[in-house]
Amino acid sequence: MVKVYSFEGCPYCDKVKKYLAARGIAYEVHDIEENPEDAAECQRISGDLTVPVTTIDGKNFVLGFDKKKIDELLATA
Amino acid sequence: MNVYDFTAKNKRGEDKSLADYKNNVLLIVNTASKCGFTYQYDELQKLYDAYKDKGFVVLGFPCNQFAGQEPGSNDEVQQFCKLNYGVTFPIFAKGDVRGDNAQPLFKFLTAQKKFEGFDMNHPIASKLLDALKQNFPEFLEGDGIKWNFTKFLIDRSGNVVKRFEPTTNPAEIAKDIENLL
């Protein structure tokens, strides 16, 4: 499952979600502002509390709204 | 009437009276997550650190009304946002700061101090103005809050002394704060 670490009011997070939805890809939203566990996990994956972070395996991730890199990430799944 | 007549919801959703901040100099700011004007959070924190022992408090009111369209975001390489981190001044619950559903405190603040234009010398001012003209022309009418990081300086008696637009960096307000302390 694709996971998107994000928080409300982050326009780039919304862009990632819209992009995934447009491609018909199901994803889970993890709000790092609302959920401390998600914040800790985001920090562990990317080393920071900067979002959007898109990941499938919790190891490889894409920071920000970068279509090309997101496509590459999805291609590895 | 002054700011002590108002209450606001804290992060836990409880009512907090601004009268609890009596005898302090206050800087009331509508904040947003770190997507644009990123440095202003850090500068606000620095002001708070510098003057809190003398009776100065920054009060942050998060608001998503301006979040969808960050000025200049299309030209920026940065396509991500950072969660506010290390901010120790009080942050209240998210809410509207403009329009019919604006929190009463912000209706009061904007009625007390009118919009007098942006500081066009600020590097982002023309971008901000263009973004507003293009996306939210109605925001430019009247005295309502125009964008994130509009700042209201309150004296030790609860009077609204001055309004600063997003185009005034927090660091530039230091002198005005010192004058009230």
Chai-1 contact restraints between the chains, C-beta under 6 A:
chainA,res_idxA,chainB,res_idxB,connection_type,confidence,min_distance_angstrom,max_distance_angstrom,comment,restraint_id
A,G9,B,S33,contact,1.0,0.0,6.0,A-B,restraint_1
A,G9,B,N64,contact,1.0,0.0,6.0,A-B,restraint_2
A,G9,B,A67,contact,1.0,0.0,6.0,A-B,restraint_3
A,C10,B,S33,contact,1.0,0.0,6.0,A-B,restraint_4
A,C10,B,C81,contact,1.0,0.0,6.0,A-B,restraint_5
A,P11,B,G68,contact,1.0,0.0,6.0,A-B,restraint_6
A,Y12,B,Q79,contact,1.0,0.0,6.0,A-B,restraint_7
A,Y12,B,F80,contact,1.0,0.0,6.0,A-B,restraint_8
A,I32,B,L83,contact,1.0,0.0,6.0,A-B,restraint_9
A,L49,B,L83,contact,1.0,0.0,6.0,A-B,restraint_10
A,L49,B,Y85,contact,1.0,0.0,6.0,A-B,restraint_11
A,T50,B,F80,contact,1.0,0.0,6.0,A-B,restraint_12
A,T50,B,K82,contact,1.0,0.0,6.0,A-B,restraint_13
A,V51,B,C81,contact,1.0,0.0,6.0,A-B,restraint_14
A,L63,B,F80,contact,1.0,0.0,6.0,A-B,restraint_15
A,G64,B,Q79,contact,1.0,0.0,6.0,A-B,restraint_16
A,G64,B,F80,contact,1.0,0.0,6.0,A-B,restraint_17
A,F65,B,Q79,contact,1.0,0.0,6.0,A-B,restraint_18
